[in-house]
Amino acid sequence: MIENLDAKHVPYLKLIGEVADSIAQPSYVIGGYVRDFYLQRIQNQDSIDLDVVTIGSGLVLAEAVHKALPGSTLSTFKRFGTAMVKHKGIELEFVGARKESYQADSRKPVVEDGSLEDDQNRRDFTINALSWCLNEANFGELVDPFGGIKDLDAGLIKTPVDPYITFSDDPLRMLRAIRFATQLYFTIVPETLEAITKTADRIKIISKERIIIELNKILLSPKPSIGFAYLLETGLLKHILPEMVDLLGVDVINGQTHKDNFWHTLQVVDNLAHTSDNLYLRWSAVFHDIAKPATKRFHETQGWTFHGHEVVGARWMKRIFRRIGLPMDDRLEYVTKMVRLHQRPIALVSEEVTDSAIRRLIYEAGNDIEELMDLCTADITTKSEWRKKKYQNNFGLVRQKIKDVEERDQLRNWKNPITGEEIMHRFGIKPSKKVGLIKDAVKEAILDGDILNNEDQARDFMLNYATTELGLTVKNPS
């Protein structure tokens, strides 16, 4: 019997059991809720999801629960035989117990009514096959045919049946195994890991939309490197993000080496995970050095260089985002900017750095300047404690310089005080290259500190530049 269950959840479980008894359908709560109860991850949660499997019609049980729960809403999905009842942040999903069989080249199963045992057999992992009976006679009784509790205690990810069958039925489960191992700090058992490795190419039949959901969850884990290391080991990564695999390895010429950029990248991601839960800043960490293999060169005097990798990497972002299913919107622009700028603060650690250089960084980074600095700080992966402290102190100085210049010049999300419309009106000209030259000259003068960031000085500069440098005549003084 279950004990110490959150008092907010008990009434829902009891109600489902009473309704199930009234229509003579054995019913069970199964999967994530039960697993997370034993992991102590659901206490004091107002919003939860309960997956209910019943021997009989899930649609009939859902409708009966909906009628017995005032204020609830019901959504039915007859094509899939499932239904959802929502009530005050609680989501109850109902489905009839079933067994499934698959063709080798399809993700569309042949579905038949089945027993609870059939339903548990089709679950992905032993820890997700745990269930409690909800009917009054056996309320709270644990049904654990595969030793899921033992695997929870041991921190193991394993499939309830032959892993080759589990992953053949739904190859996304390979990613789910890695995701759970990463989130829970669990270990994938050798038999399951071997099956993932040998069937990794099956991931190609899964839609990028489903894959990216799992990748995002891995990346949002406390230590994402666990998941990416598994992705590399199993061969899944080469099918999903081959550019990351290209980062792996160290070349040696004349005794000179460079760091392994794959493991460096994972360290940066983990470092950032300690300071930020921003998913797309973490994606920026994944991609920050992605173009190093393409820009790697060896020089007798300089050794290994990766000149321009940040520019090339930024140029790759649109293609990679589209291919793996990341959003083609302002989040793409954000990651592209982070990749392009991640080297810039490194050049600003000198005491002699000019305010102009700081202004230009603030101008280009805009409101994302702090997160850019977080990325750059995470990029410090040296094992030497004194070097790490030195770099961290240097970045602290850069942060202070940014703060000082920003407070004085107000350049964040800067907009040119002079518009194209004003230029055309003042000089009586039509849209042309000269309009752009004037606007750029004003911008450069402000960023260089030649004039202050205000309309009066910008306008005076515009008039002088346009008349002396471009030979224009003022047609409308105001």
N, C-alpha and C positions, 0 to 999 in steps of 0.2 A: 504494500500500500504506500501511496505517496504521502509525505509529511512536509510541513513547512512550505506549502505552496502559497504564493502570493494571494492574499485574501480578495484582491480585486478580480482575480481570474477564476476563483472557485465557482462563483455563481454561474458563469458561462458554461463551465464543464458540467456542472450539475444539471443545468437546464437542458443541454444537449442530450445528456444521458436519460433524463426523464422523457423528453420527446421521443428519443430513439426507442425507449421501452413501450411508449404508447403506440408505436407503429410496428413493434416487434422486429426491429432491425439492430443487430449487434453493431456497436459503433466504437471507434477508437480515435484518440488524438495521437498523431504519429509524426515523427520527423524532428524538425528543428526545435520546436517548443520543448519537446521532451529532452532532447539532447542538451539544450541550453539550460534547462532546469538543473540537470545534474552537474553542469559546469558553473552553476550559480551566476548565470548571465541574464536572467529575466526578472530578478527581484526589483520591485518598485518601478516597473515599467507600465505606463498608462496605455501605450500603443504596442500591441502585440499581434502576431499572426498565428492562428491555430489551423493546422491541417487536420481535417477529420475524414477518416475513411470508414465507410459503412458497408455491411454485407447487405446489398440491395441497392436501391436507387439513391444516389447522392442528391439528386434534384428534389425528390420527395421529402427527404429529411431536411434539406435546406429550407424548403417552403414551410414545413411545419415549425421549424425553429424560428423563422421570420415571423410567423403569426403569433408565436408565443413570446416574442421579444418586442414589446411596444417601442416605437421610435427607431426601429432598425430598417435598413434598406436591403433589398434582394436583387441580385443580378444573376441571371442564369445563362449558361453557355451550353446549350443543348447539344451542339455539334461535338463538344468534348466531354459531355456528361458531367460537367462541374457547375458549381454555383457558389456565389459569394454573399455572405450576410455581413453587413457592417453595422457597428453600434458603438458610438462614443470612443472611436479610436481603436476598437477591437475588430479585427478582420477574421471571419470564420469561413474557411474554404472547405467545401464538401465535395466528395467524389465517391463513387461506388468502388469497392474493391475490384481489382481487375488484374488480368495477366496479359502480357504483351509479347508479340514476336515481331521480328524485323527482317527485312531483306538486306543483303549485304551492302547495297548501294543506295539505301534510302533511310531517311529519318522518320518515315511515316509508319507507325506500328499497326499491326493487326491486333485489335483490342477485343477481349472477351471478358465476360463477367468472371470473377474469381473469388477465392477465399482470402482471408487475412494473410495466410501464408504466401499465397500467390503474390499479393500486393507487396509484402515485405521482400520477397525474392527480387522484385524489380527495382528496389531502392538502390541508390548508388553506393552507399557505404554502410557498414555495420552500425556506426554511431548515428546514422540517420534512419535506421530501420526500427529504432526503439518506439514502443507504443504503450499507451495506457488504455485499459478498458474504461468506458464511460457509463455503461449500463449499471443500474443500481446494485445488482447482485454481486458484481465484481469491480465496483468503482475503484479506480486507481491501481488496479492490478497491472504490473509490468509484464509486457510480452516482449521477450528478448531472445529470439531463436538463434542469433548469430554471435552472441557474446559481446554485444555493443557496449555494455557497461564495463566489462573488462578492458575493452579497447579504449574507452574513455579514460579509465584509470591509468592505463599504460601509455596514453598519448599516441595511439596508432590510427592510421588511415588504412583501411582494407575494405575490399568489396565483399558483399554477403555471399556471392556466388563466384564462379570462375571469372576472374577479372577480364579475360578476353571477351567473354559474353557481355559483361557489364559495359565495357567500352565500345564493343561493336554495336550494341543496341543504341548507345548515345555517346559519340566521341567527345562531346562537351564535358562529360564526366571526368575525362583526363585532366582538364583544366580545373574542374571543381575539386578534384583530389589535391592538386597543388594549392589551390586557393585556401581550402580548409587547413592544410598543413601549415600554410603561412600565417593565417589568422590565429590559429590555436597553438602554434609552436609544436605541432604534432609531427610524427615521422611517418612517411609512407612506407609500408612494409615491402620487403624486397620483391615478393611475387607480384604485387600490384604495380610497383615501380617498373619492373621488367615488362609487364604487359603494356604499360604506357609507352615505354621506349620502343617496343616492337610494333606498336600500332599507331605511332605518332602521326603518320601521314594521313590517317583517317580524319584528322582535324580539318582537312581541306573541304569536307562536305558540310561543315558547320558554317552558318552565316556569320559574317563579320560583326553583325549587331549582337549576337549572343556571345561571341568571343570577347568583344571589348568590355562587356559587363563584367566578366570574370577578371580580365586584366586590370580593370579599374579597382576591383575589390582587392586584388593582390597588391596593387600600388598603394592603396589606402591602409594597408596593414601596418602594424607597428614596426616591422622589419621586412620591407619588401624584398630584400636581397635573397631571403629564403626561397621565395617563389621563383625569382628569376634564375637562381642557381638550379632549381628543379627543372625549369623550362629548358635551360641549356643542356642539362644532363640527359633529359629524356629525348631531346631532338625536336621538341615542340617549337622552340624558339626560332629555329631556322625556317619553319613554315609560316610563322606569324610576323617576326621581326628579324629578317636575315641581316639587316644592317647592324643589329646589336651583336650578332655572332661574329661579324667581321672585325669587331673591336678586340676579339680574344687573341691573346698571344703576344710574344715579345720577340723582336728581331735583334740580332747582334751583328754588328759590322765593326771590325777593328777593335773589338773588345768593348764597344759602346752599345748600350742598350737603352730602351725606353720603358716606361711603366706599362703594365698590362692594362689597356684602357677599358676592357670589359669589367674587370674587378674594381678598377678605380671608379667607374660609373656607378656600380652597385654601392660602393662605399659612400659616394656623394648622395645617392638616393636615401640611404639609411641615415646619413647625417641630417639631411633635410627633414626626414620623417620625425626627428626629435624636436624640431622647431616649428613645423608647419603642417597643417592638414589640408592645405590647398592642393587638390588633385592635379591641377594643371601646372602648378609650380613643380610638383613631383615629376610630371611628364617632361617638364623642361630639364630637370636633372637627368632623366633617362636619355634625352636627346642632345645634351649640351656638347658632347664630344663626338657625336655620331658620325661626323665627316672626317675624323682624324685618319682613318685608313686611306681615304681618297686623297688626302693632302700630305701624307707622310713622305718625307724626303730625307736622304742622308747626305750631309756635307762634311767634307774632311775637316773643316775648321769649326763648324757649328755643331756637328753631330746630328742628331735626329731633330727635325722640325716638322711642324704641322701648320704652316703659315696659311691663314685664311680659312681655317676649318670652321670658324664660327659663321663666316659669310656663306660658305658652301652648305653647312648644316641648316642654316635658316632658309636657304633656297630649297632644300629638300622637304621642308615641313609640310607643304601643301600636298605633295605627292604621297607622303607617308600617312598623313591624316586621312586622306581619301581612301587609301588602300586598306587600312586597318579599322576604319569605321569611327574615327574620332570626329567631333563636330566641326563642320566647315563654316565657322562663324567667328565671333570675336575671341573665342578661346584659341583658335588657330593663330590669330594675330598676336595674342598674348604670348604663346609658346615661341612663335617665330621671333618675336622681339627679345625674349629672354635668351634664346640660343644665340642670336646675333650680338647681344650686348654683354654676354657673360664674361668676356675677356677684358672689357673696358675698365672696370674698377681696379684691376690688377696694375694697370699703368698709372694709377693715381695714388700709389702708396708713398711716393717721394715727398719729402718736406717741401720741395721746390715746386710742386705741382701748381699750375696756374688756376685762378678762379674761372678763367675761360673754359678750361677743360671740365671743371666741375659743372659749370652752367650747361655745357653741351650734353653731359650725361643726364642731368636733371631734365633737360628739354626732351631728350630722346626717350627716357624711361617714364616720364610723367608720374602718375600716381602709383606706378609699380616699382618705384625706386627702392623702397625698403625690401620688397620681395626679391629684387635683383641682388641686393646686398646679401640677403639670406642665402641665395643660391651660391654666390661667390664665396661666402664663408664656409658653406657646406663643401665646396670644392677643395678645401684644404684637407688633404688625406695623408700628409706625411706622417711617418711613424716616429719621427724625431720630435720629442716633446718641446725642445727649445725652439725648433723651427716653427712648429705649430703655434706656439705662444707668440713668436715674433710676427707671423702672418696675421694672427688674430688681432694683435695690437695694431698692426698697420691698417687693417680693415676698420678697426675702431676709430682710427684717425680719419680715414676717408669718410666714415659715417658722420663724424663731427664736422668735417669740412662741408659735406653736403648740407647738413642742417644749417650751418652758418650762412652759406651762400643762398640757400632757399629762403631763409628768414629775411635776408636783405633784399634779394632781387625778385622774389615771388615768381619763379619761372615754371613751377609745376603746371603741367597741362597748359603751357603757354600758347597764347594766340597773338598773331601779329597785330599790333595796334593800328597798322595801316592796311586797309582793304583794297582789293583791286578796283572796286567801284570808285573809291575816293581818288585813286591815282588817275583813272581814266577821266573823271570829272575835272580834276585840277588842271590836267594838261591837255584836255580835249582830244584824247586819243582813243582808239578802239582796242579791243582785246588783242594783245600782241606780245611778242617776246620781251619787249621793254617793260611791260607791267610786271612780269615775273622777275626780271632783273632788279627792279626797284624793291619789290617785296623781299627778295633774298638779301639785298644789300642792307636793308633795315634789320632783318633778322640777324645777320652776321655781326652788325655793329652792336646790337644788344648783347649777343652771346659773347662777343669779345670784350665787352665792358667799355666800349668807346662812348656809348650813350646809355642813359638809364632806361629801364623798362617802363616808359610812360608815353602817352600820346603826344605831349608837347615836344619832347626831345626827338621822338620818332618822326614827327611831322617836319620839324626843322631839318633833320637829316635827309628826309625824303626830298625836300625842295632843293637842298644844296646838291645832292647826288644827281638828281634828274637833270638839273640845269647845267652843272659843270661836267659831269661824266658822260651824259647821254645827249646833251645839247637840246633838251626840251625847253619849251617856253610855257610859263604858267598862263593858262587861259582864264581860269576861275580862281581868284585868290582865296575864296572860302567856299 
